[in-house]
Every structure is written in structure tokens, then in C-alpha cells.
């Protein structure tokens, strides 16, 4: 399948690459490799991403590759990657804090 990026996804990839390059050239290369791997995976296996009500975009699917979330839609014969973001600071499960700090 063809893979296309939304403007927001393209902007994140560009900004993240620039940010990582300031700290580590190797980190920027790993991120580029992650994006390439995600492109191949969604092109070859577009239905393999999870589809869950926790995804903020109705009808979207999500693939997680090396700690990055790729939210995408299947529209005709095109995979549209809508958002890309780091999963490092994203809460993936609801945590109940019952404030029971007994020792």
C-alpha cells in the first residue's frame, strides 16, 4: 500500500529529527530508522495496528515502533499516518491512586 503523512505527522518527524540531532547524531539516525521501519510495516501489514477506543482519532489504528506511536487511517489503497509522537510520556493505562500508603 501507499503511505502518506499528514502535515502534522510530517512536522513532528522533522522537529524530532532536528531535536535528536542536536543531542546525538546516532539518536537522530535511530529515529529515522524507526520511521522507515514503521513505513514498511504499515505498508505491508496495514491492518496489524491496534484499533482501540483509547486512540484519540475515530477509526484510526495505532502501531507502536521503538517507543513511537504512529496513528493512521486506511483510506482506499492509502495508509494515512495522521500523528506520530513519542510514547515516553504518554500514559497508556489508567492508574488508580487510592491514597493508601500503609507500610
C-alpha positions as CSV (number, residue, x, y, z in Angstrom):
1,X,0.0,0.0,0.0
2,X,1.0,3.6,-0.4
3,X,1.9,5.5,2.7
4,X,1.3,9.2,3.2
5,X,1.9,11.6,6.1
6,X,-0.4,14.3,7.3
7,X,1.1,17.8,7.7
8,X,1.1,17.3,11.5
9,X,2.9,13.9,11.3
10,X,5.5,15.3,8.8
11,X,6.1,18.3,11.1
12,X,6.7,16.1,14.1
13,X,9.1,13.8,12.2
14,X,11.0,16.9,11.1
15,X,11.1,18.5,14.5
16,X,12.0,15.3,16.3
17,X,14.9,14.6,13.9
18,X,16.2,18.1,14.4
19,X,15.9,17.9,18.2
20,X,17.6,14.5,18.4
21,X,20.4,15.6,16.0
22,X,21.3,18.4,18.5
23,X,21.9,15.8,21.2
24,X,23.1,12.8,19.3
25,X,23.6,12.1,15.6
26,X,23.2,8.4,16.4
27,X,19.8,9.1,18.1
28,X,18.6,11.0,15.0
29,X,19.7,8.1,12.8
30,X,17.8,5.6,15.1
31,X,14.7,7.8,14.8
32,X,15.0,7.9,11.0
33,X,15.3,4.1,11.1
34,X,12.2,3.8,13.3
35,X,10.2,5.9,10.8
36,X,11.4,3.8,7.9
37,X,10.6,0.6,9.7
38,X,7.1,2.0,10.6
39,X,6.5,2.9,6.9
40,X,7.4,-0.6,5.8
41,X,5.2,-2.2,8.5
42,X,2.1,-0.2,7.8
43,X,2.6,-0.5,4.0
44,X,2.9,-4.3,4.2
45,X,0.6,-5.0,7.1
46,X,-1.9,-2.1,7.3
47,X,-4.5,-3.9,9.4
48,X,-2.0,-5.0,12.0
49,X,-2.1,-1.9,14.1
50,X,-4.3,-1.8,17.1
51,X,-7.7,-0.3,16.9
52,X,-9.0,0.8,20.3
53,X,-11.3,3.4,21.7
54,X,-8.3,4.8,23.6
55,X,-6.9,6.1,20.3
56,X,-7.9,9.8,20.1
57,X,-8.9,9.6,16.4
58,X,-12.1,7.9,15.4
59,X,-11.5,5.0,13.1
60,X,-7.7,5.2,13.5
61,X,-5.3,2.4,14.0
62,X,-2.1,2.6,16.1
63,X,1.2,1.0,15.6
64,X,4.0,1.3,18.1
65,X,7.5,1.1,16.8
66,X,10.6,1.6,19.1
67,X,8.7,3.8,21.5
68,X,6.9,6.0,18.9
69,X,3.2,5.9,18.3
70,X,2.0,6.0,14.7
71,X,-1.7,6.7,14.5
72,X,-3.1,6.1,11.0
73,X,-6.2,5.7,8.8
74,X,-6.8,3.3,6.0
75,X,-8.4,5.3,3.2
76,X,-8.8,3.3,0.0
77,X,-5.4,2.0,-1.0
78,X,-3.5,4.6,1.1
79,X,-2.3,4.4,4.6
80,X,-2.5,8.0,6.0
81,X,-0.3,8.5,9.0
82,X,-2.1,11.2,10.9
83,X,0.1,11.6,14.0
84,X,3.5,10.5,15.2
85,X,4.6,11.0,18.8
86,X,6.9,9.6,21.4
87,X,5.2,7.2,23.8
88,X,7.7,8.0,26.6
89,X,5.5,10.4,28.5
90,X,2.1,9.0,27.3
91,X,0.1,7.2,30.0
92,X,-1.2,4.0,28.4
93,X,-3.2,2.7,31.3
94,X,-5.4,4.3,33.9
95,X,-3.7,4.2,37.3
96,X,-6.0,4.3,40.3
97,X,-4.3,6.0,43.2
98,X,-6.3,5.1,46.3
99,X,-4.0,7.1,48.5
100,X,-3.5,4.0,50.7
101,X,0.1,4.4,51.6
102,X,0.1,2.0,54.5
103,X,3.5,0.4,55.2
